[in-house]
């Protein structure tokens, strides 16, 4: 969900040309300057020269006291009038810019966070143990299981889940450790460590299903990121099956390290007879 929010912010910024150009140029400048000590020195020298010119022209003056470490602006009357006009124009532009950004941003948020996604987030919060299960809502939790996990909860399971939720709500004060939890992940760990997960098995099942949501999303993002590495310019003609197999090995490389090459060759040979024997 955080990634979706980031995407909506980026897309909204790109819709407003001057905002997009500002951040694009800012990113380029930061990368160019911070990547070289010589460039940083040149930037500091240019800034010092600019301040010297302004001092000579009387546009700014330095403090005279021992504790004066900054420069003080001293505009003349005509320059001050010009500043006032500029500020007035900026205030007008600020209001119109806010309206444009608000319309663009709401459009992006609406496209990436549809009603079903928002409802899923609200229903999931009903299981959050923060503040002593302040948002605990039995009807919302049952609706979450019934509408979003129909293959994991039958009608009989929903009735049993509702009963377990009522019993769980009554017994929360009997387990002080539950009232100190702050996340659904903490609740899952607590149910496992106290063996309450077996007593409230359907609640435990629903919590574990909810905890897989960010994992599955992150796995998809990792797959898209890995595709640029696996299917590069030199290997852009591989077919879909080979690409999929390569991605699995690359993404799950920590698991793949446990496989021995000899075992893989043996399994390959056992699939069918080969003209050439592998050693």
N, C-alpha and C positions, 0 to 999 in steps of 0.2 A: 504493500500500500504506500509505503514511503517512496518507493521507486516510481510509482504512478504519479504521486504528487510532484516529484521532481520533474518528470516528463511534462506534466501539464504546465509547470512554471517555465520550463525551457521553451515549450511551444508557444506559450502566451507572449514571452519576451520576443520571440522571433517575429510575431505578428506586428509588433510595434517597431518600425524601422530604426528609429533613433536609439531605442533601448538596446536592440540587437547590435547595432553598430558600436555603441558605447562599450558593451561588455566584450565584444569581439576584439576591438582595438585595445581595451584594457588588458585582456588576456595576452595579446601579442606583445604589448609593452612590458608586462611583468616577466614573461618568458625571456624576452630579448635582453632585458637589463639584468635580471638575477642570474642569468646563465653565464655572465662574464664579470669578473672583478674590474677589468679595464673599463667596461661600459658603466659600471657603478661609479667609478672615479670620474669618468667624463660627465656623468649626470650631475654629480656633486659640484664639479668645477663650473658647469654651465649655470647651476642655480646660484653659486657664489658670485659669478660675474653679473647675473641679472640683479642680484641684491645690491651690488656695488654701483651699478648704473642707476638704480632707483634712489640710492642714497645721494649720489651726485646730483640728481635732478630734483632732490627735495621731496620726492613722492613719499618716502618713508624716513623715519629717524630712529636711531638707536637710543635705548635708555641710558641715562647718565648715572644711575645709582649702581651700587656694588652688586645688588641682587637682580639687576636687569639682564635677562638672558634672551629676551625675544625682541623682535622689532615691533614698532608701534606705527599704525597707519595714521597719516595726517593729511586727509584730502582737503583740497581747496573748495571754496563755495560752489564753483561751477561743476567741479567733479562730483561733489555731494549731491547736487540737483540731478545730475545724470544718473547717479546710483539710485536715487529715489524713484526715478522714472523706470529704471530697469527692474527694481523690486516690485513695482506695481504691475508691470507686464508679467513678471515671473509668477506672481500670485494668480493672475488670470489663467496663465498657461498651466499652472499646477492643478487647478480645478478641472479643466478640460482633460488634462492628461490622466488624472485619477479616474475620470468617467470612462475614458477609452480603455485603460488598463483593467478596470473592473469588469467591463463588458467582455473583453477578450478572455480574461482569466476565468470568469464564470462559465463561458462557453467550453473552455478546455476542461475545467473540473467536471462539468456535466457530462462530457463525452467519455471521460476516463473513469469517473465514479458514478455509474448508473445506479438506479434505485435498488437493484438487487444487491449490488456490492455494499452500498450504504446500510441496507437492512442486515446483511451478514455481519457487518462490523458492530451494529447495535445489539443484535442478538447475542453475539459472542461476548460482548461486555457483560452480559447477564451472569456469566460464570466467573467474572473477575473477583477475586477475594479481597481486593483492596478496601481499606476502611471497614474491615469486619463484614465483608459481603454486603456492602451497602446497596449494590445494584442487583443483588440476587433476585431473579424473577423466574418462578417455576414455569409459568405459561410461555414465556419467551424462550426458555431453554428447550421445552418440548417442541415448540414451533421450529426451532433451529434444527433439531434432530429429524423432525418429520419432513421438512421441506428441503433441507440441504443434504441430508444423508439418508435418503429413502432406502437405499440398498443395504444399509448397515443397521437400520432399525425398522422392524416390522410394527404392525399396529399393536400387537401384544407387547412388544418391547417398549413402545411409547407409554403404554399404561403402566408397565413396571417401572420405567424411568421416572414417571411422575410420582409414583409411590416412594421410590428411593430418594427423590429430591425433597419430598416432604419430611421424610425421616432424617435426611442429612441436615436440613435447615433446623430441625428441632435439636439435633445433637451437636450443633456447632459450639454452643457454650461449654459443652463437656470436653472439648479439645482446645485448650487455650492456644496451642501452637497454630491452629488454623486461622485464628483472628489476627495473627501477626504477618500473614502472607500478603504479598503485593502484586503477584502476577499469576496467570493461569499456569505457567511453567512451574512456579513454586508450588502451586496446589497439586499438580501432577506428582511432583517429587514427594510431597508430604503424604499423599494417598498411598504411594508405593512404600515409603519408609515405615508408616504406621499400619500397613496392611489393611487400611480402610478401602483400598481399591478393590479388594475382593468382596467386601461387604456391600460396596456401592459400585458394582461392576459396570453397570451401564453408564453411570456418571463418568467413571474412569475411561470407558471406551470413547465417549463423546469428547472428553478433554484431549485425549491422545489424537483424535482425528483433527481437532482444531489446531493442535500444535504442528501438524504436518503442513498446514497452509503456507507459512513462510518458507519452509524447507523446499516444497515443490516449486514455489515461485523462484527461489534462488537457484535451484537446479536448472530451470529453464533459462535463466539469465546467463548462467555459466556455460550452457550449451551454445548460445548465440555468440558469446565472447570467444569460446574455444574454436568456433567454426572459422574465424579469421586466421587462426594459427594453423589449424589442420589443413584447411583448403586454401592454400596460398597461391601465388602466381605460378609457381612451378608445378603445382599439383591441382590445377583447376579443372582437369578433365575426368576426375574420378567419378564413378557413378554413385547413386544415392545409397546403395547398400554398403559399399565400401566406406563411404563418408560416415554413415551412421555407426558402423563398427569401429572406425577410427576414433570417432568422438566419444564413444563409450569407454574405450581404453584410455583416452586422454583425460576425460573428466573424472573417471574413477581410477586414476593411476595409483592411488594409495592401495586399493584392493588388488590391482593388477600386479603390483610388486610381489605379492605373495605367490604368484603362479610361477612355476619352474618351466623353463623352455623345453626341457626334455619331456615333461608331462604333456605340454601342448602338442609337441611333435608326435607323441605316442597316440594321443586322442585323434590327431589328424590321420595318422596311418590306419587306425582302426575303423575309420569311416568307410573305407573301401580299399580294394587292392590297388597298389601302386606299381608302376613299371620300375620306378627307382626307389631303392630302399633308403630311408632316412636314418642317419646315425647320429 
